[in-house]
Amino acid sequence: MVNAYNNIKKLNYRCKSVLDIIQRKGPVTKKTLIDLTKMKLSTLNREVEILINNKLITETDIGESTGGRKPVLYDINHRSFYAVGIDISRTYVKVVITNLKIQIISEKTMYDFKNTSKVIEFITDSLEDMMRELEIDKSQIIGIGIGIVKNFDIDPLLSNLAGKLDVPVFVDNGANAAVIGEYYFGKGKDMNNICYINCGVGVRTGIISSGTLIRTINNAEDAFGHMIVDLDGELCTCGNYGCIEAYVSILNITAKFISEVKKDKKLTLYKELEQVNYRDICEMADKNDEIAANIIKDAAIHFGIGLANFIRLLNPQLVILSGPLIYNSKLFYDISREIALKKIGMLNSDIIFSREGYYENKSIAVGAAVLVLQELKK
């Protein structure tokens, strides 16, 4: 029901400003709102009343008294409207429903999908199931955000969702969605410069600099992954040699491991060699298997060199490293961080590194839901 989105979209800029503050900082008092918005009390009272009447905010608990009557606190109405976030990657699809406080209230994930039709079926069926379980009417869904991976054919899904829910749908690449979510509601809150890097089948990057999302040529999320760090290095899928992705892709890591094991007959595996995946390699590396550890270390060194270049160019306050390789290999994360800091000569730097964002492996899906909220505030 587009009206749910439109009713919020048509609010005046003062209402949107108050809503934004309550959303990110609530519960808050009127005094805090006055301090942050610089509105007169009479104006603020009017805007707060509009938001309450539209069921967007609510009076919650009573705050601490500083002498006199205890102040009322205002917070987002958790049970009025909801946003949907969808993360479509090369290895899984994740669907979440959040309230307007960006708290996940339901989620479903599918792995190992074969084609676009299976993705569409899973997403639409999941949404129907979750809404039924939560007793949410489709009129309460304000919109859908989708974070997609490169080369995914989004048009059939958009057509299907439009027919099922009749809500606006916003699409961006997955890394952009993740960094937006972390910037507004996650570990990047109150920072101006943050980056999110996802290491999986490819290397996906989202950047916010001086509070602005940085878009690369063609809005490509793999630009950092194709930074060349070794002119005589490995052949990359893009046709160049020595790209970061040529070393860090979980597919390349797996292929290199299998190739090395075939040369070294001494290694004993607990499964057939062709069934070994990157998770197995990360586990073996953590147990000091020489072949696995050397491959992970080599990937981390090349990644760390590229990360150092990246940090010098963009000067982020926060570097979030995420994705399947990060989840499964502390060794990769630790070496990458160490190399990056050494190369920039800032071992005692104020740069914050985070192994995972606030939303962990849900950052892209939650960030996609935030896309809807950001469109509402324009």
ROMAR-360188 format. One record per residue (C-alpha): x, y, z; residue in one letter. Coordinates in nm, 3 decimals. Layout:
BEGIN
c1=X; c2=Y; c3=Z; marvex=A
...
# end
This chain:
BEGIN
c1=0.000; c2=0.000; c3=0.000; marvex=M
c1=0.190; c2=0.304; c3=-0.128; marvex=V
c1=-0.017; c2=0.534; c3=0.096; marvex=N
c1=0.180; c2=0.420; c3=0.405; marvex=A
c1=0.499; c2=0.542; c3=0.239; marvex=Y
c1=0.340; c2=0.857; c3=0.097; marvex=N
c1=0.183; c2=0.959; c3=0.429; marvex=N
c1=0.529; c2=0.967; c3=0.587; marvex=I
c1=0.697; c2=1.112; c3=0.280; marvex=K
c1=0.467; c2=1.417; c3=0.277; marvex=K
c1=0.555; c2=1.522; c3=0.633; marvex=L
c1=0.716; c2=1.865; c3=0.653; marvex=N
c1=1.093; c2=1.895; c3=0.701; marvex=Y
c1=1.056; c2=1.983; c3=1.070; marvex=R
c1=0.862; c2=1.663; c3=1.140; marvex=C
c1=1.121; c2=1.462; c3=0.948; marvex=K
c1=1.400; c2=1.624; c3=1.147; marvex=S
c1=1.233; c2=1.537; c3=1.478; marvex=V
c1=1.157; c2=1.185; c3=1.355; marvex=L
c1=1.518; c2=1.134; c3=1.250; marvex=D
c1=1.652; c2=1.238; c3=1.591; marvex=I
c1=1.407; c2=1.018; c3=1.779; marvex=I
c1=1.483; c2=0.729; c3=1.548; marvex=Q
c1=1.859; c2=0.749; c3=1.603; marvex=R
c1=1.880; c2=0.879; c3=1.960; marvex=K
c1=1.549; c2=0.797; c3=2.127; marvex=G
c1=1.405; c2=0.773; c3=2.382; marvex=P
c1=1.459; c2=1.149; c3=2.422; marvex=V
c1=1.301; c2=1.436; c3=2.610; marvex=T
c1=1.154; c2=1.752; c3=2.458; marvex=K
c1=1.448; c2=1.942; c3=2.601; marvex=K
c1=1.688; c2=1.724; c3=2.403; marvex=T
c1=1.479; c2=1.775; c3=2.090; marvex=L
c1=1.480; c2=2.152; c3=2.140; marvex=I
c1=1.857; c2=2.150; c3=2.191; marvex=D
c1=1.915; c2=1.949; c3=1.874; marvex=L
c1=1.655; c2=2.108; c3=1.643; marvex=T
c1=1.671; c2=2.466; c3=1.780; marvex=K
c1=1.290; c2=2.482; c3=1.747; marvex=M
c1=1.068; c2=2.689; c3=1.972; marvex=K
c1=0.869; c2=2.483; c3=2.220; marvex=L
c1=0.539; c2=2.573; c3=2.053; marvex=S
c1=0.670; c2=2.459; c3=1.714; marvex=T
c1=0.815; c2=2.139; c3=1.856; marvex=L
c1=0.489; c2=2.057; c3=2.033; marvex=N
c1=0.304; c2=2.087; c3=1.702; marvex=R
c1=0.547; c2=1.859; c3=1.518; marvex=E
c1=0.549; c2=1.602; c3=1.798; marvex=V
c1=0.168; c2=1.595; c3=1.794; marvex=E
c1=0.169; c2=1.531; c3=1.418; marvex=I
c1=0.411; c2=1.241; c3=1.460; marvex=L
c1=0.205; c2=1.092; c3=1.745; marvex=I
c1=-0.118; c2=1.123; c3=1.544; marvex=N
c1=0.050; c2=0.948; c3=1.252; marvex=N
c1=0.153; c2=0.664; c3=1.489; marvex=K
c1=0.522; c2=0.721; c3=1.414; marvex=L
c1=0.632; c2=0.807; c3=1.767; marvex=I
c1=0.492; c2=0.745; c3=2.110; marvex=T
c1=0.530; c2=0.866; c3=2.466; marvex=E
c1=0.724; c2=0.600; c3=2.654; marvex=T
c1=0.880; c2=0.597; c3=2.998; marvex=D
c1=0.929; c2=0.888; c3=3.231; marvex=I
c1=1.285; c2=1.021; c3=3.239; marvex=G
c1=1.506; c2=1.108; c3=3.532; marvex=E
c1=1.411; c2=1.428; c3=3.711; marvex=S
c1=1.669; c2=1.705; c3=3.752; marvex=T
c1=1.446; c2=1.872; c3=4.009; marvex=G
c1=1.075; c2=1.910; c3=3.954; marvex=G
c1=0.837; c2=1.704; c3=3.743; marvex=R
c1=0.988; c2=1.407; c3=3.562; marvex=K
c1=1.005; c2=1.460; c3=3.183; marvex=P
c1=0.822; c2=1.246; c3=2.928; marvex=V
c1=1.040; c2=1.046; c3=2.688; marvex=L
c1=0.958; c2=1.008; c3=2.319; marvex=Y
c1=1.054; c2=0.708; c3=2.109; marvex=D
c1=0.967; c2=0.542; c3=1.781; marvex=I
c1=0.640; c2=0.353; c3=1.779; marvex=N
c1=0.772; c2=-0.002; c3=1.741; marvex=H
c1=0.441; c2=-0.152; c3=1.629; marvex=R
c1=0.310; c2=0.083; c3=1.365; marvex=S
c1=0.513; c2=0.051; c3=1.047; marvex=F
c1=0.782; c2=-0.181; c3=0.918; marvex=Y
c1=1.050; c2=-0.195; c3=0.650; marvex=A
c1=1.174; c2=-0.496; c3=0.454; marvex=V
c1=1.541; c2=-0.548; c3=0.378; marvex=G
c1=1.670; c2=-0.807; c3=0.129; marvex=I
c1=2.029; c2=-0.916; c3=0.077; marvex=D
c1=2.097; c2=-1.104; c3=-0.245; marvex=I
c1=2.452; c2=-1.235; c3=-0.259; marvex=S
c1=2.619; c2=-1.506; c3=-0.467; marvex=R
c1=2.589; c2=-1.765; c3=-0.192; marvex=T
c1=2.270; c2=-1.683; c3=-0.002; marvex=Y
c1=1.955; c2=-1.469; c3=0.010; marvex=V
c1=1.846; c2=-1.308; c3=0.337; marvex=K
c1=1.513; c2=-1.137; c3=0.408; marvex=V
c1=1.453; c2=-0.930; c3=0.722; marvex=V
c1=1.163; c2=-0.726; c3=0.855; marvex=I
c1=1.258; c2=-0.439; c3=1.085; marvex=T
c1=1.055; c2=-0.192; c3=1.283; marvex=N
c1=1.125; c2=0.180; c3=1.236; marvex=L
c1=1.385; c2=0.159; c3=1.513; marvex=K
c1=1.581; c2=-0.071; c3=1.278; marvex=I
c1=1.543; c2=-0.366; c3=1.508; marvex=Q
c1=1.508; c2=-0.700; c3=1.331; marvex=I
c1=1.183; c2=-0.867; c3=1.427; marvex=I
c1=1.193; c2=-1.153; c3=1.176; marvex=S
c1=1.440; c2=-1.302; c3=0.929; marvex=E
c1=1.478; c2=-1.592; c3=0.689; marvex=K
c1=1.780; c2=-1.710; c3=0.489; marvex=T
c1=1.822; c2=-1.943; c3=0.191; marvex=M
c1=2.155; c2=-2.093; c3=0.079; marvex=Y
c1=2.262; c2=-2.260; c3=-0.244; marvex=D
c1=1.992; c2=-2.126; c3=-0.473; marvex=F
c1=2.010; c2=-2.226; c3=-0.838; marvex=K
c1=1.835; c2=-1.953; c3=-1.037; marvex=N
c1=1.644; c2=-1.624; c3=-1.024; marvex=T
c1=1.304; c2=-1.791; c3=-1.009; marvex=S
c1=1.404; c2=-1.972; c3=-0.688; marvex=K
c1=1.516; c2=-1.640; c3=-0.538; marvex=V
c1=1.184; c2=-1.475; c3=-0.624; marvex=I
c1=0.987; c2=-1.767; c3=-0.486; marvex=E
c1=1.186; c2=-1.769; c3=-0.161; marvex=F
c1=1.155; c2=-1.394; c3=-0.106; marvex=I
c1=0.782; c2=-1.370; c3=-0.174; marvex=T
c1=0.700; c2=-1.685; c3=0.026; marvex=D
c1=0.918; c2=-1.569; c3=0.316; marvex=S
c1=0.753; c2=-1.228; c3=0.330; marvex=L
c1=0.406; c2=-1.383; c3=0.331; marvex=E
c1=0.506; c2=-1.626; c3=0.608; marvex=D
c1=0.674; c2=-1.362; c3=0.826; marvex=M
c1=0.390; c2=-1.113; c3=0.794; marvex=M
c1=0.138; c2=-1.380; c3=0.882; marvex=R
c1=0.341; c2=-1.497; c3=1.183; marvex=E
c1=0.385; c2=-1.139; c3=1.305; marvex=L
c1=0.023; c2=-1.046; c3=1.225; marvex=E
c1=0.142; c2=-0.754; c3=1.011; marvex=I
c1=-0.090; c2=-0.622; c3=0.743; marvex=D
c1=0.070; c2=-0.523; c3=0.412; marvex=K
c1=-0.056; c2=-0.167; c3=0.472; marvex=S
c1=0.199; c2=-0.146; c3=0.755; marvex=Q
c1=0.495; c2=-0.213; c3=0.523; marvex=I
c1=0.633; c2=0.123; c3=0.414; marvex=I
c1=0.876; c2=-0.013; c3=0.157; marvex=G
c1=1.134; c2=-0.268; c3=0.053; marvex=I
c1=1.508; c2=-0.216; c3=0.017; marvex=G
c1=1.727; c2=-0.459; c3=-0.176; marvex=I
c1=2.105; c2=-0.490; c3=-0.163; marvex=G
c1=2.215; c2=-0.683; c3=-0.470; marvex=I
c1=2.532; c2=-0.842; c3=-0.593; marvex=V
c1=2.681; c2=-0.757; c3=-0.933; marvex=K
c1=2.504; c2=-0.900; c3=-1.240; marvex=N
c1=2.188; c2=-1.013; c3=-1.061; marvex=F
c1=1.882; c2=-0.964; c3=-1.284; marvex=D
c1=1.661; c2=-0.761; c3=-1.055; marvex=I
c1=1.371; c2=-0.677; c3=-1.293; marvex=D
c1=1.168; c2=-1.000; c3=-1.253; marvex=P
c1=1.186; c2=-0.965; c3=-0.874; marvex=L
c1=1.076; c2=-0.602; c3=-0.884; marvex=L
c1=0.774; c2=-0.691; c3=-1.097; marvex=S
c1=0.678; c2=-0.972; c3=-0.863; marvex=N
c1=0.712; c2=-0.763; c3=-0.546; marvex=L
c1=0.512; c2=-0.477; c3=-0.699; marvex=A
c1=0.228; c2=-0.715; c3=-0.771; marvex=G
c1=0.234; c2=-0.876; c3=-0.427; marvex=K
c1=0.272; c2=-0.581; c3=-0.191; marvex=L
c1=0.224; c2=-0.257; c3=-0.389; marvex=D
c1=0.499; c2=-0.074; c3=-0.198; marvex=V
c1=0.797; c2=0.127; c3=-0.325; marvex=P
c1=1.116; c2=-0.074; c3=-0.376; marvex=V
c1=1.467; c2=0.076; c3=-0.359; marvex=F
c1=1.774; c2=-0.101; c3=-0.493; marvex=V
c1=2.145; c2=-0.043; c3=-0.439; marvex=D
c1=2.451; c2=-0.263; c3=-0.439; marvex=N
c1=2.490; c2=-0.463; c3=-0.122; marvex=G
c1=2.804; c2=-0.295; c3=0.011; marvex=A
c1=2.645; c2=0.050; c3=-0.023; marvex=N
c1=2.340; c2=-0.073; c3=0.166; marvex=A
c1=2.558; c2=-0.216; c3=0.443; marvex=A
c1=2.766; c2=0.098; c3=0.493; marvex=V
c1=2.450; c2=0.313; c3=0.501; marvex=I
c1=2.299; c2=0.093; c3=0.772; marvex=G
c1=2.617; c2=0.093; c3=0.979; marvex=E
c1=2.661; c2=0.469; c3=0.938; marvex=Y
c1=2.313; c2=0.566; c3=1.057; marvex=Y
c1=2.232; c2=0.294; c3=1.309; marvex=F
c1=2.533; c2=0.068; c3=1.361; marvex=G
c1=2.897; c2=0.099; c3=1.459; marvex=K
c1=2.945; c2=0.408; c3=1.243; marvex=G
c1=2.697; c2=0.626; c3=1.432; marvex=K
c1=2.842; c2=0.969; c3=1.513; marvex=D
c1=3.132; c2=0.918; c3=1.269; marvex=M
c1=3.187; c2=1.104; c3=0.940; marvex=N
c1=3.412; c2=0.859; c3=0.753; marvex=N
c1=3.357; c2=0.485; c3=0.752; marvex=I
c1=3.406; c2=0.197; c3=0.510; marvex=C
c1=3.259; c2=-0.151; c3=0.487; marvex=Y
c1=3.446; c2=-0.428; c3=0.304; marvex=I
c1=3.292; c2=-0.769; c3=0.243; marvex=N
c1=3.528; c2=-1.055; c3=0.154; marvex=C
c1=3.351; c2=-1.347; c3=-0.007; marvex=G
c1=3.320; c2=-1.472; c3=-0.364; marvex=V
c1=3.435; c2=-1.120; c3=-0.452; marvex=G
c1=3.550; c2=-0.817; c3=-0.255; marvex=V
c1=3.266; c2=-0.566; c3=-0.210; marvex=R
c1=3.317; c2=-0.217; c3=-0.071; marvex=T
c1=3.093; c2=0.064; c3=0.054; marvex=G
c1=3.234; c2=0.402; c3=0.158; marvex=I
c1=3.093; c2=0.706; c3=0.337; marvex=I
c1=3.323; c2=1.008; c3=0.342; marvex=S
c1=3.231; c2=1.332; c3=0.519; marvex=S
c1=2.881; c2=1.193; c3=0.564; marvex=G
c1=2.834; c2=1.129; c3=0.190; marvex=T
c1=2.807; c2=0.792; c3=0.016; marvex=L
c1=3.089; c2=0.763; c3=-0.238; marvex=I
c1=2.982; c2=0.604; c3=-0.565; marvex=R
c1=3.240; c2=0.459; c3=-0.801; marvex=T
c1=3.222; c2=0.446; c3=-1.182; marvex=I
c1=2.902; c2=0.260; c3=-1.276; marvex=N
c1=2.832; c2=0.233; c3=-0.900; marvex=N
c1=3.056; c2=-0.076; c3=-0.894; marvex=A
c1=3.105; c2=-0.226; c3=-0.548; marvex=E
c1=3.408; c2=-0.427; c3=-0.659; marvex=D
c1=3.638; c2=-0.133; c3=-0.748; marvex=A
c1=3.860; c2=-0.192; c3=-0.443; marvex=F
c1=3.872; c2=-0.565; c3=-0.516; marvex=G
c1=4.028; c2=-0.489; c3=-0.853; marvex=H
c1=4.299; c2=-0.263; c3=-0.715; marvex=M
c1=4.629; c2=-0.407; c3=-0.844; marvex=I
c1=4.875; c2=-0.488; c3=-0.565; marvex=V
c1=5.119; c2=-0.708; c3=-0.762; marvex=D
c1=5.199; c2=-0.638; c3=-1.129; marvex=L
c1=5.331; c2=-0.991; c3=-1.176; marvex=D
c1=5.063; c2=-1.150; c3=-0.963; marvex=G
c1=4.776; c2=-1.394; c3=-1.006; marvex=E
c1=4.537; c2=-1.369; c3=-1.301; marvex=L
c1=4.206; c2=-1.212; c3=-1.196; marvex=C
c1=3.861; c2=-1.273; c3=-1.344; marvex=T
c1=3.866; c2=-0.915; c3=-1.476; marvex=C
c1=4.161; c2=-1.002; c3=-1.704; marvex=G
c1=4.426; c2=-0.811; c3=-1.510; marvex=N
c1=4.702; c2=-0.960; c3=-1.301; marvex=Y
c1=4.759; c2=-0.903; c3=-0.931; marvex=G
c1=4.416; c2=-0.770; c3=-0.826; marvex=C
c1=4.325; c2=-0.803; c3=-0.459; marvex=I
c1=4.031; c2=-1.024; c3=-0.553; marvex=E
c1=4.264; c2=-1.272; c3=-0.727; marvex=A
c1=4.401; c2=-1.357; c3=-0.380; marvex=Y
c1=4.106; c2=-1.297; c3=-0.148; marvex=V
c1=3.812; c2=-1.456; c3=-0.332; marvex=S
c1=3.699; c2=-1.767; c3=-0.145; marvex=I
c1=3.677; c2=-1.949; c3=-0.479; marvex=L
c1=4.041; c2=-1.869; c3=-0.557; marvex=N
c1=4.151; c2=-1.967; c3=-0.206; marvex=I
c1=3.976; c2=-2.302; c3=-0.245; marvex=T
c1=4.121; c2=-2.364; c3=-0.592; marvex=A
c1=4.476; c2=-2.283; c3=-0.474; marvex=K
c1=4.441; c2=-2.515; c3=-0.176; marvex=F
c1=4.322; c2=-2.805; c3=-0.389; marvex=I
c1=4.606; c2=-2.745; c3=-0.635; marvex=S
c1=4.868; c2=-2.740; c3=-0.357; marvex=E
c1=4.731; c2=-3.052; c3=-0.189; marvex=V
c1=4.750; c2=-3.243; c3=-0.515; marvex=K
c1=5.121; c2=-3.163; c3=-0.521; marvex=K
c1=5.171; c2=-3.270; c3=-0.158; marvex=D
c1=5.049; c2=-3.623; c3=-0.097; marvex=K
c1=5.134; c2=-3.610; c3=0.275; marvex=K
c1=4.819; c2=-3.422; c3=0.377; marvex=L
c1=4.535; c2=-3.636; c3=0.516; marvex=T
c1=4.186; c2=-3.492; c3=0.474; marvex=L
c1=3.867; c2=-3.587; c3=0.656; marvex=Y
c1=3.667; c2=-3.558; c3=0.332; marvex=K
c1=3.718; c2=-3.597; c3=-0.042; marvex=E
c1=3.948; c2=-3.327; c3=-0.179; marvex=L
c1=3.695; c2=-3.198; c3=-0.434; marvex=E
c1=3.442; c2=-3.149; c3=-0.152; marvex=Q
c1=3.672; c2=-2.922; c3=0.049; marvex=V
c1=3.549; c2=-2.562; c3=0.075; marvex=N
c1=3.689; c2=-2.237; c3=0.210; marvex=Y
c1=3.543; c2=-2.301; c3=0.557; marvex=R
c1=3.746; c2=-2.622; c3=0.581; marvex=D
c1=4.059; c2=-2.434; c3=0.472; marvex=I
c1=4.006; c2=-2.160; c3=0.730; marvex=C
c1=3.958; c2=-2.424; c3=1.001; marvex=E
c1=4.273; c2=-2.611; c3=0.895; marvex=M
c1=4.471; c2=-2.287; c3=0.888; marvex=A
c1=4.362; c2=-2.213; c3=1.245; marvex=D
c1=4.491; c2=-2.560; c3=1.338; marvex=K
c1=4.829; c2=-2.476; c3=1.183; marvex=N
c1=4.799; c2=-2.689; c3=0.872; marvex=D
c1=5.094; c2=-2.557; c3=0.669; marvex=E
c1=4.933; c2=-2.548; c3=0.325; marvex=I
c1=4.609; c2=-2.391; c3=0.445; marvex=A
c1=4.786; c2=-2.140; c3=0.669; marvex=A
c1=5.023; c2=-2.029; c3=0.392; marvex=N
c1=4.737; c2=-1.969; c3=0.150; marvex=I
c1=4.537; c2=-1.768; c3=0.405; marvex=I
c1=4.847; c2=-1.568; c3=0.504; marvex=K
c1=4.930; c2=-1.490; c3=0.141; marvex=D
c1=4.573; c2=-1.371; c3=0.079; marvex=A
c1=4.584; c2=-1.155; c3=0.394; marvex=A
c1=4.918; c2=-0.996; c3=0.300; marvex=I
c1=4.793; c2=-0.890; c3=-0.043; marvex=H
c1=4.465; c2=-0.770; c3=0.104; marvex=F
c1=4.647; c2=-0.576; c3=0.378; marvex=G
c1=4.864; c2=-0.397; c3=0.120; marvex=I
c1=4.555; c2=-0.288; c3=-0.071; marvex=G
c1=4.383; c2=-0.190; c3=0.251; marvex=L
c1=4.676; c2=0.034; c3=0.344; marvex=A
c1=4.645; c2=0.216; c3=0.008; marvex=N
c1=4.272; c2=0.248; c3=0.063; marvex=F
c1=4.313; c2=0.392; c3=0.414; marvex=I
c1=4.572; c2=0.646; c3=0.301; marvex=R
c1=4.339; c2=0.771; c3=0.027; marvex=L
c1=4.017; c2=0.792; c3=0.229; marvex=L
c1=4.126; c2=0.831; c3=0.592; marvex=N
c1=3.833; c2=0.637; c3=0.745; marvex=P
c1=3.766; c2=0.652; c3=1.117; marvex=Q
c1=3.616; c2=0.303; c3=1.108; marvex=L
c1=3.703; c2=0.004; c3=0.887; marvex=V
c1=3.445; c2=-0.275; c3=0.904; marvex=I
c1=3.570; c2=-0.605; c3=0.760; marvex=L
c1=3.292; c2=-0.850; c3=0.694; marvex=S
c1=3.186; c2=-1.142; c3=0.477; marvex=G
c1=3.241; c2=-1.520; c3=0.471; marvex=P
c1=3.621; c2=-1.507; c3=0.479; marvex=L
c1=3.619; c2=-1.272; c3=0.777; marvex=I
c1=3.356; c2=-1.478; c3=0.965; marvex=Y
c1=3.556; c2=-1.796; c3=0.924; marvex=N
c1=3.919; c2=-1.685; c3=0.952; marvex=S
c1=4.047; c2=-1.482; c3=1.244; marvex=K
c1=4.394; c2=-1.548; c3=1.103; marvex=L
c1=4.305; c2=-1.363; c3=0.781; marvex=F
c1=4.153; c2=-1.072; c3=0.975; marvex=Y
c1=4.445; c2=-1.037; c3=1.216; marvex=D
c1=4.716; c2=-1.046; c3=0.949; marvex=I
c1=4.525; c2=-0.810; c3=0.717; marvex=S
c1=4.487; c2=-0.554; c3=0.994; marvex=R
c1=4.850; c2=-0.586; c3=1.102; marvex=E
c1=4.985; c2=-0.545; c3=0.747; marvex=I
c1=4.759; c2=-0.247; c3=0.674; marvex=A
c1=4.867; c2=-0.062; c3=0.987; marvex=L
c1=5.235; c2=-0.138; c3=0.926; marvex=K
c1=5.220; c2=-0.017; c3=0.567; marvex=K
c1=5.065; c2=0.315; c3=0.663; marvex=I
c1=5.310; c2=0.349; c3=0.951; marvex=G
c1=5.030; c2=0.391; c3=1.203; marvex=M
c1=5.042; c2=0.097; c3=1.442; marvex=L
c1=4.912; c2=0.327; c3=1.716; marvex=N
c1=4.653; c2=0.481; c3=1.485; marvex=S
c1=4.313; c2=0.603; c3=1.601; marvex=D
c1=4.154; c2=0.410; c3=1.314; marvex=I
c1=3.904; c2=0.159; c3=1.451; marvex=I
c1=3.898; c2=-0.185; c3=1.291; marvex=F
c1=3.591; c2=-0.401; c3=1.343; marvex=S
c1=3.557; c2=-0.769; c3=1.261; marvex=R
c1=3.192; c2=-0.748; c3=1.160; marvex=E
c1=2.957; c2=-0.456; c3=1.187; marvex=G
c1=2.690; c2=-0.398; c3=1.449; marvex=Y
c1=2.448; c2=-0.616; c3=1.252; marvex=Y
c1=2.711; c2=-0.885; c3=1.186; marvex=E
c1=2.621; c2=-1.097; c3=0.883; marvex=N
c1=2.290; c2=-0.911; c3=0.850; marvex=K
c1=2.447; c2=-0.573; c3=0.769; marvex=S
c1=2.347; c2=-0.576; c3=0.402; marvex=I
c1=1.988; c2=-0.681; c3=0.468; marvex=A
c1=1.941; c2=-0.429; c3=0.749; marvex=V
c1=2.113; c2=-0.160; c3=0.543; marvex=G
c1=1.868; c2=-0.232; c3=0.262; marvex=A
c1=1.581; c2=-0.161; c3=0.502; marvex=A
c1=1.752; c2=0.166; c3=0.595; marvex=V
c1=1.748; c2=0.263; c3=0.224; marvex=L
c1=1.370; c2=0.293; c3=0.256; marvex=V
c1=1.394; c2=0.520; c3=0.561; marvex=L
c1=1.654; c2=0.742; c3=0.397; marvex=Q
c1=1.429; c2=0.791; c3=0.095; marvex=E
c1=1.147; c2=0.893; c3=0.328; marvex=L
c1=1.357; c2=1.173; c3=0.475; marvex=K
c1=1.436; c2=1.338; c3=0.142; marvex=K
# end
